[in-house]
Amino acid sequence: MKELRFHRELYPGEAVDSALRTFEGWAELRREQTPTHWIVRVTARSAAAERKIAGELANFALGLTVRRGPPA
């Protein structure tokens, strides 16, 4: 399992959710939240696949954040 942490002051929840919907067919994805972070856990068929999917998901969420802007 690979864990990603997205700081809530930087990443809008909508960007993280959209990234999850985009990659949900490739791995099991679970999202949790803390007062400061969105936490995404990625489970795939192999450790290599988890790393690849986690990296792509993080890049996708970052791209959406850049396009939409940080949370208000």
CHARMM internal coordinates of N, CA and C (Angstrom, degrees):
IC EDIT
DIST 1 N 1 CA 1.4372
DIST 1 CA 1 C 1.5242
ANGL 1 N 1 CA 1 C 108.93
DIST 1 C 2 N 1.3149
ANGL 1 CA 1 C 2 N 115.40
DIHE 1 N 1 CA 1 C 2 N 137.58
DIST 2 N 2 CA 1.4624
ANGL 1 C 2 N 2 CA 122.76
DIHE 1 CA 1 C 2 N 2 CA 178.18
DIST 2 CA 2 C 1.5242
ANGL 2 N 2 CA 2 C 107.43
DIHE 1 C 2 N 2 CA 2 C -113.43
DIST 2 C 3 N 1.3246
ANGL 2 CA 2 C 3 N 116.80
DIHE 2 N 2 CA 2 C 3 N 137.26
DIST 3 N 3 CA 1.4580
ANGL 2 C 3 N 3 CA 121.05
DIHE 2 CA 2 C 3 N 3 CA -179.25
DIST 3 CA 3 C 1.5195
ANGL 3 N 3 CA 3 C 110.31
DIHE 2 C 3 N 3 CA 3 C -115.42
DIST 3 C 4 N 1.3251
ANGL 3 CA 3 C 4 N 115.27
DIHE 3 N 3 CA 3 C 4 N 133.10
DIST 4 N 4 CA 1.4617
ANGL 3 C 4 N 4 CA 122.32
DIHE 3 CA 3 C 4 N 4 CA 175.52
DIST 4 CA 4 C 1.5168
ANGL 4 N 4 CA 4 C 108.46
DIHE 3 C 4 N 4 CA 4 C -115.26
DIST 4 C 5 N 1.3251
ANGL 4 CA 4 C 5 N 116.31
DIHE 4 N 4 CA 4 C 5 N 144.50
DIST 5 N 5 CA 1.4599
ANGL 4 C 5 N 5 CA 121.34
DIHE 4 CA 4 C 5 N 5 CA 177.93
DIST 5 CA 5 C 1.5267
ANGL 5 N 5 CA 5 C 108.06
DIHE 4 C 5 N 5 CA 5 C -126.36
DIST 5 C 6 N 1.3335
ANGL 5 CA 5 C 6 N 115.80
DIHE 5 N 5 CA 5 C 6 N 123.29
DIST 6 N 6 CA 1.4595
ANGL 5 C 6 N 6 CA 122.43
DIHE 5 CA 5 C 6 N 6 CA 179.18
DIST 6 CA 6 C 1.5284
ANGL 6 N 6 CA 6 C 107.71
DIHE 5 C 6 N 6 CA 6 C -113.79
DIST 6 C 7 N 1.3259
ANGL 6 CA 6 C 7 N 116.84
DIHE 6 N 6 CA 6 C 7 N 118.89
DIST 7 N 7 CA 1.4664
ANGL 6 C 7 N 7 CA 120.23
DIHE 6 CA 6 C 7 N 7 CA -178.34
DIST 7 CA 7 C 1.5241
ANGL 7 N 7 CA 7 C 109.28
DIHE 6 C 7 N 7 CA 7 C -67.34
DIST 7 C 8 N 1.3147
ANGL 7 CA 7 C 8 N 116.19
DIHE 7 N 7 CA 7 C 8 N 131.53
DIST 8 N 8 CA 1.4630
ANGL 7 C 8 N 8 CA 121.20
DIHE 7 CA 7 C 8 N 8 CA -174.43
DIST 8 CA 8 C 1.5229
ANGL 8 N 8 CA 8 C 113.20
DIHE 7 C 8 N 8 CA 8 C -69.80
DIST 8 C 9 N 1.3332
ANGL 8 CA 8 C 9 N 118.02
DIHE 8 N 8 CA 8 C 9 N -20.85
DIST 9 N 9 CA 1.4661
ANGL 8 C 9 N 9 CA 119.78
DIHE 8 CA 8 C 9 N 9 CA 176.19
DIST 9 CA 9 C 1.5261
ANGL 9 N 9 CA 9 C 111.20
DIHE 8 C 9 N 9 CA 9 C -75.75
DIST 9 C 10 N 1.3211
ANGL 9 CA 9 C 10 N 117.57
DIHE 9 N 9 CA 9 C 10 N -18.78
DIST 10 N 10 CA 1.4651
ANGL 9 C 10 N 10 CA 121.62
DIHE 9 CA 9 C 10 N 10 CA -178.29
DIST 10 CA 10 C 1.5214
ANGL 10 N 10 CA 10 C 112.97
DIHE 9 C 10 N 10 CA 10 C -105.06
DIST 10 C 11 N 1.3318
ANGL 10 CA 10 C 11 N 117.63
DIHE 10 N 10 CA 10 C 11 N -39.35
DIST 11 N 11 CA 1.4632
ANGL 10 C 11 N 11 CA 122.00
DIHE 10 CA 10 C 11 N 11 CA -173.55
DIST 11 CA 11 C 1.5249
ANGL 11 N 11 CA 11 C 110.82
DIHE 10 C 11 N 11 CA 11 C -107.99
DIST 11 C 12 N 1.3359
ANGL 11 CA 11 C 12 N 117.83
DIHE 11 N 11 CA 11 C 12 N 119.35
DIST 12 N 12 CA 1.4634
ANGL 11 C 12 N 12 CA 118.54
DIHE 11 CA 11 C 12 N 12 CA 173.56
DIST 12 CA 12 C 1.5317
ANGL 12 N 12 CA 12 C 110.22
DIHE 11 C 12 N 12 CA 12 C -67.64
DIST 12 C 13 N 1.3043
ANGL 12 CA 12 C 13 N 116.48
DIHE 12 N 12 CA 12 C 13 N 144.10
DIST 13 N 13 CA 1.4578
ANGL 12 C 13 N 13 CA 120.63
DIHE 12 CA 12 C 13 N 13 CA 179.13
DIST 13 CA 13 C 1.5155
ANGL 13 N 13 CA 13 C 112.66
DIHE 12 C 13 N 13 CA 13 C -56.68
DIST 13 C 14 N 1.3417
ANGL 13 CA 13 C 14 N 117.01
DIHE 13 N 13 CA 13 C 14 N -33.01
DIST 14 N 14 CA 1.4632
ANGL 13 C 14 N 14 CA 120.65
DIHE 13 CA 13 C 14 N 14 CA 179.84
DIST 14 CA 14 C 1.5279
ANGL 14 N 14 CA 14 C 111.22
DIHE 13 C 14 N 14 CA 14 C -63.07
DIST 14 C 15 N 1.3341
ANGL 14 CA 14 C 15 N 117.46
DIHE 14 N 14 CA 14 C 15 N -36.15
DIST 15 N 15 CA 1.4710
ANGL 14 C 15 N 15 CA 120.75
DIHE 14 CA 14 C 15 N 15 CA 179.26
DIST 15 CA 15 C 1.5263
ANGL 15 N 15 CA 15 C 110.41
DIHE 14 C 15 N 15 CA 15 C -67.73
DIST 15 C 16 N 1.3249
ANGL 15 CA 15 C 16 N 116.49
DIHE 15 N 15 CA 15 C 16 N -41.94
DIST 16 N 16 CA 1.4637
ANGL 15 C 16 N 16 CA 120.54
DIHE 15 CA 15 C 16 N 16 CA 179.09
DIST 16 CA 16 C 1.5289
ANGL 16 N 16 CA 16 C 109.56
DIHE 15 C 16 N 16 CA 16 C -66.13
DIST 16 C 17 N 1.3269
ANGL 16 CA 16 C 17 N 117.04
DIHE 16 N 16 CA 16 C 17 N -44.65
DIST 17 N 17 CA 1.4677
ANGL 16 C 17 N 17 CA 120.43
DIHE 16 CA 16 C 17 N 17 CA 179.68
DIST 17 CA 17 C 1.5268
ANGL 17 N 17 CA 17 C 111.83
DIHE 16 C 17 N 17 CA 17 C -62.68
DIST 17 C 18 N 1.3235
ANGL 17 CA 17 C 18 N 117.06
DIHE 17 N 17 CA 17 C 18 N -40.32
DIST 18 N 18 CA 1.4631
ANGL 17 C 18 N 18 CA 120.46
DIHE 17 CA 17 C 18 N 18 CA 178.69
DIST 18 CA 18 C 1.5260
ANGL 18 N 18 CA 18 C 110.99
DIHE 17 C 18 N 18 CA 18 C -64.59
DIST 18 C 19 N 1.3204
ANGL 18 CA 18 C 19 N 116.69
DIHE 18 N 18 CA 18 C 19 N -40.47
DIST 19 N 19 CA 1.4681
ANGL 18 C 19 N 19 CA 120.54
DIHE 18 CA 18 C 19 N 19 CA 177.03
DIST 19 CA 19 C 1.5298
ANGL 19 N 19 CA 19 C 110.33
DIHE 18 C 19 N 19 CA 19 C -63.16
DIST 19 C 20 N 1.3254
ANGL 19 CA 19 C 20 N 117.05
DIHE 19 N 19 CA 19 C 20 N -40.68
DIST 20 N 20 CA 1.4669
ANGL 19 C 20 N 20 CA 120.38
DIHE 19 CA 19 C 20 N 20 CA 178.22
DIST 20 CA 20 C 1.5288
ANGL 20 N 20 CA 20 C 110.91
DIHE 19 C 20 N 20 CA 20 C -61.96
DIST 20 C 21 N 1.3244
ANGL 20 CA 20 C 21 N 116.97
DIHE 20 N 20 CA 20 C 21 N -44.64
DIST 21 N 21 CA 1.4721
ANGL 20 C 21 N 21 CA 119.96
DIHE 20 CA 20 C 21 N 21 CA 179.37
DIST 21 CA 21 C 1.5290
ANGL 21 N 21 CA 21 C 110.98
DIHE 20 C 21 N 21 CA 21 C -62.25
DIST 21 C 22 N 1.3162
ANGL 21 CA 21 C 22 N 116.66
DIHE 21 N 21 CA 21 C 22 N -36.52
DIST 22 N 22 CA 1.4628
ANGL 21 C 22 N 22 CA 121.12
DIHE 21 CA 21 C 22 N 22 CA -178.65
DIST 22 CA 22 C 1.5267
ANGL 22 N 22 CA 22 C 111.85
DIHE 21 C 22 N 22 CA 22 C -66.33
DIST 22 C 23 N 1.3307
ANGL 22 CA 22 C 23 N 117.26
DIHE 22 N 22 CA 22 C 23 N -37.50
DIST 23 N 23 CA 1.4684
ANGL 22 C 23 N 23 CA 120.63
DIHE 22 CA 22 C 23 N 23 CA -173.66
DIST 23 CA 23 C 1.5282
ANGL 23 N 23 CA 23 C 114.14
DIHE 22 C 23 N 23 CA 23 C -105.13
DIST 23 C 24 N 1.3356
ANGL 23 CA 23 C 24 N 118.14
DIHE 23 N 23 CA 23 C 24 N 5.05
DIST 24 N 24 CA 1.4615
ANGL 23 C 24 N 24 CA 119.66
DIHE 23 CA 23 C 24 N 24 CA -175.26
DIST 24 CA 24 C 1.5246
ANGL 24 N 24 CA 24 C 113.27
DIHE 23 C 24 N 24 CA 24 C -64.51
DIST 24 C 25 N 1.3049
ANGL 24 CA 24 C 25 N 119.08
DIHE 24 N 24 CA 24 C 25 N -22.04
DIST 25 N 25 CA 1.4568
ANGL 24 C 25 N 25 CA 121.00
DIHE 24 CA 24 C 25 N 25 CA 178.30
DIST 25 CA 25 C 1.5229
ANGL 25 N 25 CA 25 C 113.68
DIHE 24 C 25 N 25 CA 25 C -77.68
DIST 25 C 26 N 1.3116
ANGL 25 CA 25 C 26 N 117.28
DIHE 25 N 25 CA 25 C 26 N -11.05
DIST 26 N 26 CA 1.4642
ANGL 25 C 26 N 26 CA 121.97
DIHE 25 CA 25 C 26 N 26 CA -175.12
DIST 26 CA 26 C 1.5237
ANGL 26 N 26 CA 26 C 113.77
DIHE 25 C 26 N 26 CA 26 C -102.17
DIST 26 C 27 N 1.3390
ANGL 26 CA 26 C 27 N 117.01
DIHE 26 N 26 CA 26 C 27 N -18.53
DIST 27 N 27 CA 1.4664
ANGL 26 C 27 N 27 CA 120.24
DIHE 26 CA 26 C 27 N 27 CA -177.31
DIST 27 CA 27 C 1.5203
ANGL 27 N 27 CA 27 C 108.97
DIHE 26 C 27 N 27 CA 27 C -161.58
DIST 27 C 28 N 1.3195
ANGL 27 CA 27 C 28 N 115.14
DIHE 27 N 27 CA 27 C 28 N 166.55
DIST 28 N 28 CA 1.4585
ANGL 27 C 28 N 28 CA 120.08
DIHE 27 CA 27 C 28 N 28 CA 170.95
DIST 28 CA 28 C 1.5222
ANGL 28 N 28 CA 28 C 106.57
DIHE 27 C 28 N 28 CA 28 C -81.95
DIST 28 C 29 N 1.3288
ANGL 28 CA 28 C 29 N 116.52
DIHE 28 N 28 CA 28 C 29 N 124.56
DIST 29 N 29 CA 1.4588
ANGL 28 C 29 N 29 CA 121.92
DIHE 28 CA 28 C 29 N 29 CA -176.97
DIST 29 CA 29 C 1.5197
ANGL 29 N 29 CA 29 C 109.14
DIHE 28 C 29 N 29 CA 29 C -122.70
DIST 29 C 30 N 1.3160
ANGL 29 CA 29 C 30 N 115.75
DIHE 29 N 29 CA 29 C 30 N 130.70
DIST 30 N 30 CA 1.4676
ANGL 29 C 30 N 30 CA 120.79
DIHE 29 CA 29 C 30 N 30 CA 177.17
DIST 30 CA 30 C 1.5167
ANGL 30 N 30 CA 30 C 108.45
DIHE 29 C 30 N 30 CA 30 C -126.73
DIST 30 C 31 N 1.3330
ANGL 30 CA 30 C 31 N 115.75
DIHE 30 N 30 CA 30 C 31 N 133.59
DIST 31 N 31 CA 1.4530
ANGL 30 C 31 N 31 CA 120.60
DIHE 30 CA 30 C 31 N 31 CA 179.00
DIST 31 CA 31 C 1.5165
ANGL 31 N 31 CA 31 C 109.69
DIHE 30 C 31 N 31 CA 31 C -113.29
DIST 31 C 32 N 1.3089
ANGL 31 CA 31 C 32 N 115.56
DIHE 31 N 31 CA 31 C 32 N 134.99
DIST 32 N 32 CA 1.4589
ANGL 31 C 32 N 32 CA 122.82
DIHE 31 CA 31 C 32 N 32 CA 173.21
DIST 32 CA 32 C 1.5169
ANGL 32 N 32 CA 32 C 106.87
DIHE 31 C 32 N 32 CA 32 C -128.53
DIST 32 C 33 N 1.3098
ANGL 32 CA 32 C 33 N 115.76
DIHE 32 N 32 CA 32 C 33 N 168.78
DIST 33 N 33 CA 1.4547
ANGL 32 C 33 N 33 CA 118.35
DIHE 32 CA 32 C 33 N 33 CA 176.42
DIST 33 CA 33 C 1.5140
ANGL 33 N 33 CA 33 C 110.47
DIHE 32 C 33 N 33 CA 33 C -137.53
DIST 33 C 34 N 1.3097
ANGL 33 CA 33 C 34 N 114.05
DIHE 33 N 33 CA 33 C 34 N 147.16
DIST 34 N 34 CA 1.4526
ANGL 33 C 34 N 34 CA 122.42
DIHE 33 CA 33 C 34 N 34 CA 171.73
DIST 34 CA 34 C 1.5223
ANGL 34 N 34 CA 34 C 105.40
DIHE 33 C 34 N 34 CA 34 C -119.69
DIST 34 C 35 N 1.3081
ANGL 34 CA 34 C 35 N 118.68
DIHE 34 N 34 CA 34 C 35 N 174.71
DIST 35 N 35 CA 1.4639
ANGL 34 C 35 N 35 CA 118.67
DIHE 34 CA 34 C 35 N 35 CA 178.06
DIST 35 CA 35 C 1.5352
ANGL 35 N 35 CA 35 C 113.49
DIHE 34 C 35 N 35 CA 35 C -58.79
DIST 35 C 36 N 1.3334
ANGL 35 CA 35 C 36 N 117.66
DIHE 35 N 35 CA 35 C 36 N -23.45
DIST 36 N 36 CA 1.4678
ANGL 35 C 36 N 36 CA 119.62
DIHE 35 CA 35 C 36 N 36 CA -175.53
DIST 36 CA 36 C 1.5236
ANGL 36 N 36 CA 36 C 114.84
DIHE 35 C 36 N 36 CA 36 C -115.62
DIST 36 C 37 N 1.3391
ANGL 36 CA 36 C 37 N 118.98
DIHE 36 N 36 CA 36 C 37 N -16.46
DIST 37 N 37 CA 1.4667
ANGL 36 C 37 N 37 CA 120.57
DIHE 36 CA 36 C 37 N 37 CA -172.89
DIST 37 CA 37 C 1.5245
ANGL 37 N 37 CA 37 C 112.74
DIHE 36 C 37 N 37 CA 37 C -139.22
DIST 37 C 38 N 1.3418
ANGL 37 CA 37 C 38 N 114.83
DIHE 37 N 37 CA 37 C 38 N 151.08
DIST 38 N 38 CA 1.4563
ANGL 37 C 38 N 38 CA 122.47
DIHE 37 CA 37 C 38 N 38 CA 161.67
DIST 38 CA 38 C 1.5215
ANGL 38 N 38 CA 38 C 104.41
DIHE 37 C 38 N 38 CA 38 C -91.63
DIST 38 C 39 N 1.3035
ANGL 38 CA 38 C 39 N 118.17
DIHE 38 N 38 CA 38 C 39 N 128.99
DIST 39 N 39 CA 1.4619
ANGL 38 C 39 N 39 CA 122.25
DIHE 38 CA 38 C 39 N 39 CA 179.97
DIST 39 CA 39 C 1.5244
ANGL 39 N 39 CA 39 C 107.98
DIHE 38 C 39 N 39 CA 39 C -113.20
DIST 39 C 40 N 1.3266
ANGL 39 CA 39 C 40 N 115.95
DIHE 39 N 39 CA 39 C 40 N 126.77
DIST 40 N 40 CA 1.4637
ANGL 39 C 40 N 40 CA 121.46
DIHE 39 CA 39 C 40 N 40 CA 179.11
DIST 40 CA 40 C 1.5177
ANGL 40 N 40 CA 40 C 107.99
DIHE 39 C 40 N 40 CA 40 C -119.03
DIST 40 C 41 N 1.3217
ANGL 40 CA 40 C 41 N 115.88
DIHE 40 N 40 CA 40 C 41 N 127.50
DIST 41 N 41 CA 1.4634
ANGL 40 C 41 N 41 CA 121.53
DIHE 40 CA 40 C 41 N 41 CA 176.74
DIST 41 CA 41 C 1.5279
ANGL 41 N 41 CA 41 C 108.27
DIHE 40 C 41 N 41 CA 41 C -108.31
DIST 41 C 42 N 1.3216
ANGL 41 CA 41 C 42 N 115.22
DIHE 41 N 41 CA 41 C 42 N 128.16
DIST 42 N 42 CA 1.4627
ANGL 41 C 42 N 42 CA 122.78
DIHE 41 CA 41 C 42 N 42 CA -176.26
DIST 42 CA 42 C 1.5234
ANGL 42 N 42 CA 42 C 108.45
DIHE 41 C 42 N 42 CA 42 C -112.65
DIST 42 C 43 N 1.3307
ANGL 42 CA 42 C 43 N 116.92
DIHE 42 N 42 CA 42 C 43 N 123.51
DIST 43 N 43 CA 1.4575
ANGL 42 C 43 N 43 CA 122.29
DIHE 42 CA 42 C 43 N 43 CA 175.07
DIST 43 CA 43 C 1.5243
ANGL 43 N 43 CA 43 C 107.59
DIHE 42 C 43 N 43 CA 43 C -124.31
DIST 43 C 44 N 1.3279
ANGL 43 CA 43 C 44 N 116.06
DIHE 43 N 43 CA 43 C 44 N 123.76
DIST 44 N 44 CA 1.4697
ANGL 43 C 44 N 44 CA 121.55
DIHE 43 CA 43 C 44 N 44 CA -178.11
DIST 44 CA 44 C 1.5254
ANGL 44 N 44 CA 44 C 109.24
DIHE 43 C 44 N 44 CA 44 C -132.88
DIST 44 C 45 N 1.3224
ANGL 44 CA 44 C 45 N 116.01
DIHE 44 N 44 CA 44 C 45 N -176.31
DIST 45 N 45 CA 1.4711
ANGL 44 C 45 N 45 CA 121.59
DIHE 44 CA 44 C 45 N 45 CA -174.08
DIST 45 CA 45 C 1.5190
ANGL 45 N 45 CA 45 C 113.49
DIHE 44 C 45 N 45 CA 45 C -67.66
DIST 45 C 46 N 1.3333
ANGL 45 CA 45 C 46 N 117.98
DIHE 45 N 45 CA 45 C 46 N -21.01
DIST 46 N 46 CA 1.4656
ANGL 45 C 46 N 46 CA 121.12
DIHE 45 CA 45 C 46 N 46 CA 179.01
DIST 46 CA 46 C 1.5264
ANGL 46 N 46 CA 46 C 109.11
DIHE 45 C 46 N 46 CA 46 C -152.04
DIST 46 C 47 N 1.3211
ANGL 46 CA 46 C 47 N 115.73
DIHE 46 N 46 CA 46 C 47 N 163.19
DIST 47 N 47 CA 1.4662
ANGL 46 C 47 N 47 CA 120.29
DIHE 46 CA 46 C 47 N 47 CA 178.13
DIST 47 CA 47 C 1.5265
ANGL 47 N 47 CA 47 C 110.73
DIHE 46 C 47 N 47 CA 47 C -62.29
DIST 47 C 48 N 1.3227
ANGL 47 CA 47 C 48 N 116.77
DIHE 47 N 47 CA 47 C 48 N -37.50
DIST 48 N 48 CA 1.4693
ANGL 47 C 48 N 48 CA 120.25
DIHE 47 CA 47 C 48 N 48 CA 179.01
DIST 48 CA 48 C 1.5284
ANGL 48 N 48 CA 48 C 110.68
DIHE 47 C 48 N 48 CA 48 C -64.10
DIST 48 C 49 N 1.3239
ANGL 48 CA 48 C 49 N 116.65
DIHE 48 N 48 CA 48 C 49 N -42.05
DIST 49 N 49 CA 1.4648
ANGL 48 C 49 N 49 CA 120.53
DIHE 48 CA 48 C 49 N 49 CA 178.38
DIST 49 CA 49 C 1.5242
ANGL 49 N 49 CA 49 C 110.48
DIHE 48 C 49 N 49 CA 49 C -65.12
DIST 49 C 50 N 1.3221
ANGL 49 CA 49 C 50 N 117.17
DIHE 49 N 49 CA 49 C 50 N -39.89
DIST 50 N 50 CA 1.4663
ANGL 49 C 50 N 50 CA 120.52
DIHE 49 CA 49 C 50 N 50 CA 177.77
DIST 50 CA 50 C 1.5231
ANGL 50 N 50 CA 50 C 110.93
DIHE 49 C 50 N 50 CA 50 C -60.22
DIST 50 C 51 N 1.3330
ANGL 50 CA 50 C 51 N 117.06
DIHE 50 N 50 CA 50 C 51 N -45.05
DIST 51 N 51 CA 1.4709
ANGL 50 C 51 N 51 CA 120.51
DIHE 50 CA 50 C 51 N 51 CA 179.39
DIST 51 CA 51 C 1.5239
ANGL 51 N 51 CA 51 C 111.00
DIHE 50 C 51 N 51 CA 51 C -61.50
DIST 51 C 52 N 1.3127
ANGL 51 CA 51 C 52 N 116.46
DIHE 51 N 51 CA 51 C 52 N -45.28
DIST 52 N 52 CA 1.4687
ANGL 51 C 52 N 52 CA 121.45
DIHE 51 CA 51 C 52 N 52 CA -178.33
DIST 52 CA 52 C 1.5246
ANGL 52 N 52 CA 52 C 110.80
DIHE 51 C 52 N 52 CA 52 C -63.89
DIST 52 C 53 N 1.3194
ANGL 52 CA 52 C 53 N 116.81
DIHE 52 N 52 CA 52 C 53 N -49.26
DIST 53 N 53 CA 1.4627
ANGL 52 C 53 N 53 CA 121.02
DIHE 52 CA 52 C 53 N 53 CA -178.49
DIST 53 CA 53 C 1.5225
ANGL 53 N 53 CA 53 C 110.41
DIHE 52 C 53 N 53 CA 53 C -65.15
DIST 53 C 54 N 1.3251
ANGL 53 CA 53 C 54 N 117.55
DIHE 53 N 53 CA 53 C 54 N -42.96
DIST 54 N 54 CA 1.4640
ANGL 53 C 54 N 54 CA 120.61
DIHE 53 CA 53 C 54 N 54 CA 178.87
DIST 54 CA 54 C 1.5260
ANGL 54 N 54 CA 54 C 110.77
DIHE 53 C 54 N 54 CA 54 C -60.77
DIST 54 C 55 N 1.3175
ANGL 54 CA 54 C 55 N 117.24
DIHE 54 N 54 CA 54 C 55 N -42.60
DIST 55 N 55 CA 1.4607
ANGL 54 C 55 N 55 CA 120.40
DIHE 54 CA 54 C 55 N 55 CA 179.13
DIST 55 CA 55 C 1.5201
ANGL 55 N 55 CA 55 C 112.25
DIHE 54 C 55 N 55 CA 55 C -64.33
DIST 55 C 56 N 1.3260
ANGL 55 CA 55 C 56 N 116.31
DIHE 55 N 55 CA 55 C 56 N -43.59
DIST 56 N 56 CA 1.4631
ANGL 55 C 56 N 56 CA 120.24
DIHE 55 CA 55 C 56 N 56 CA 179.33
DIST 56 CA 56 C 1.5282
ANGL 56 N 56 CA 56 C 111.00
DIHE 55 C 56 N 56 CA 56 C -66.47
DIST 56 C 57 N 1.3289
ANGL 56 CA 56 C 57 N 116.75
DIHE 56 N 56 CA 56 C 57 N -41.22
DIST 57 N 57 CA 1.4591
ANGL 56 C 57 N 57 CA 120.88
DIHE 56 CA 56 C 57 N 57 CA 179.08
DIST 57 CA 57 C 1.5286
ANGL 57 N 57 CA 57 C 110.25
DIHE 56 C 57 N 57 CA 57 C -62.71
DIST 57 C 58 N 1.3220
ANGL 57 CA 57 C 58 N 117.53
DIHE 57 N 57 CA 57 C 58 N -44.17
DIST 58 N 58 CA 1.4636
ANGL 57 C 58 N 58 CA 121.40
DIHE 57 CA 57 C 58 N 58 CA 179.06
DIST 58 CA 58 C 1.5272
ANGL 58 N 58 CA 58 C 110.77
DIHE 57 C 58 N 58 CA 58 C -62.43
DIST 58 C 59 N 1.3259
ANGL 58 CA 58 C 59 N 117.50
DIHE 58 N 58 CA 58 C 59 N -43.08
DIST 59 N 59 CA 1.4655
ANGL 58 C 59 N 59 CA 120.77
DIHE 58 CA 58 C 59 N 59 CA 178.01
DIST 59 CA 59 C 1.5237
ANGL 59 N 59 CA 59 C 111.38
DIHE 58 C 59 N 59 CA 59 C -63.72
DIST 59 C 60 N 1.3161
ANGL 59 CA 59 C 60 N 116.84
DIHE 59 N 59 CA 59 C 60 N -39.74
DIST 60 N 60 CA 1.4610
ANGL 59 C 60 N 60 CA 121.32
DIHE 59 CA 59 C 60 N 60 CA 179.77
DIST 60 CA 60 C 1.5268
ANGL 60 N 60 CA 60 C 109.95
DIHE 59 C 60 N 60 CA 60 C -64.34
DIST 60 C 61 N 1.3382
ANGL 60 CA 60 C 61 N 116.99
DIHE 60 N 60 CA 60 C 61 N -46.24
DIST 61 N 61 CA 1.4677
ANGL 60 C 61 N 61 CA 120.69
DIHE 60 CA 60 C 61 N 61 CA 178.58
DIST 61 CA 61 C 1.5284
ANGL 61 N 61 CA 61 C 110.71
DIHE 60 C 61 N 61 CA 61 C -61.95
DIST 61 C 62 N 1.3227
ANGL 61 CA 61 C 62 N 117.26
DIHE 61 N 61 CA 61 C 62 N -39.48
DIST 62 N 62 CA 1.4615
ANGL 61 C 62 N 62 CA 120.79
DIHE 61 CA 61 C 62 N 62 CA 177.62
DIST 62 CA 62 C 1.5285
ANGL 62 N 62 CA 62 C 110.58
DIHE 61 C 62 N 62 CA 62 C -63.90
DIST 62 C 63 N 1.3232
ANGL 62 CA 62 C 63 N 117.21
DIHE 62 N 62 CA 62 C 63 N -44.83
DIST 63 N 63 CA 1.4612
ANGL 62 C 63 N 63 CA 120.56
DIHE 62 CA 62 C 63 N 63 CA 178.69
DIST 63 CA 63 C 1.5190
ANGL 63 N 63 CA 63 C 112.28
DIHE 62 C 63 N 63 CA 63 C -59.58
DIST 63 C 64 N 1.3312
ANGL 63 CA 63 C 64 N 117.18
DIHE 63 N 63 CA 63 C 64 N -42.80
DIST 64 N 64 CA 1.4627
ANGL 63 C 64 N 64 CA 120.53
DIHE 63 CA 63 C 64 N 64 CA 177.58
DIST 64 CA 64 C 1.5194
ANGL 64 N 64 CA 64 C 111.05
DIHE 63 C 64 N 64 CA 64 C -64.90
DIST 64 C 65 N 1.3195
ANGL 64 CA 64 C 65 N 116.89
DIHE 64 N 64 CA 64 C 65 N -38.13
DIST 65 N 65 CA 1.4602
ANGL 64 C 65 N 65 CA 120.85
DIHE 64 CA 64 C 65 N 65 CA 179.31
DIST 65 CA 65 C 1.5222
ANGL 65 N 65 CA 65 C 110.70
DIHE 64 C 65 N 65 CA 65 C -65.49
DIST 65 C 66 N 1.3265
ANGL 65 CA 65 C 66 N 116.84
DIHE 65 N 65 CA 65 C 66 N -42.55
DIST 66 N 66 CA 1.4655
ANGL 65 C 66 N 66 CA 120.45
DIHE 65 CA 65 C 66 N 66 CA 178.62
DIST 66 CA 66 C 1.5278
ANGL 66 N 66 CA 66 C 109.72
DIHE 65 C 66 N 66 CA 66 C -62.95
DIST 66 C 67 N 1.3214
ANGL 66 CA 66 C 67 N 116.61
DIHE 66 N 66 CA 66 C 67 N -42.49
DIST 67 N 67 CA 1.4650
ANGL 66 C 67 N 67 CA 120.88
DIHE 66 CA 66 C 67 N 67 CA -178.76
DIST 67 CA 67 C 1.5232
ANGL 67 N 67 CA 67 C 111.67
DIHE 66 C 67 N 67 CA 67 C -66.91
DIST 67 C 68 N 1.3284
ANGL 67 CA 67 C 68 N 117.42
DIHE 67 N 67 CA 67 C 68 N -43.55
DIST 68 N 68 CA 1.4677
ANGL 67 C 68 N 68 CA 121.77
DIHE 67 CA 67 C 68 N 68 CA -174.75
DIST 68 CA 68 C 1.5191
ANGL 68 N 68 CA 68 C 113.31
DIHE 67 C 68 N 68 CA 68 C -90.31
DIST 68 C 69 N 1.3146
ANGL 68 CA 68 C 69 N 116.54
DIHE 68 N 68 CA 68 C 69 N -24.25
DIST 69 N 69 CA 1.4574
ANGL 68 C 69 N 69 CA 120.51
DIHE 68 CA 68 C 69 N 69 CA -175.87
DIST 69 CA 69 C 1.5155
ANGL 69 N 69 CA 69 C 110.60
DIHE 68 C 69 N 69 CA 69 C 94.57
DIST 69 C 70 N 1.3247
ANGL 69 CA 69 C 70 N 116.62
DIHE 69 N 69 CA 69 C 70 N 160.03
DIST 70 N 70 CA 1.4657
ANGL 69 C 70 N 70 CA 120.60
DIHE 69 CA 69 C 70 N 70 CA -179.26
DIST 70 CA 70 C 1.5269
ANGL 70 N 70 CA 70 C 110.98
DIHE 69 C 70 N 70 CA 70 C -68.32
DIST 70 C 71 N 1.3323
ANGL 70 CA 70 C 71 N 116.38
DIHE 70 N 70 CA 70 C 71 N 168.09
DIST 71 N 71 CA 1.4682
ANGL 70 C 71 N 71 CA 119.79
DIHE 70 CA 70 C 71 N 71 CA 179.21
DIST 71 CA 71 C 1.5237
ANGL 71 N 71 CA 71 C 111.00
DIHE 70 C 71 N 71 CA 71 C -59.53
DIST 71 C 72 N 1.3139
ANGL 71 CA 71 C 72 N 115.10
DIHE 71 N 71 CA 71 C 72 N 151.16
DIST 72 N 72 CA 1.4782
ANGL 71 C 72 N 72 CA 120.23
DIHE 71 CA 71 C 72 N 72 CA 179.71
DIST 72 CA 72 C 1.5047
ANGL 72 N 72 CA 72 C 111.85
DIHE 71 C 72 N 72 CA 72 C -75.17
END
COOR INIT
IC SEED 1 N 1 CA 1 C
IC BUILD
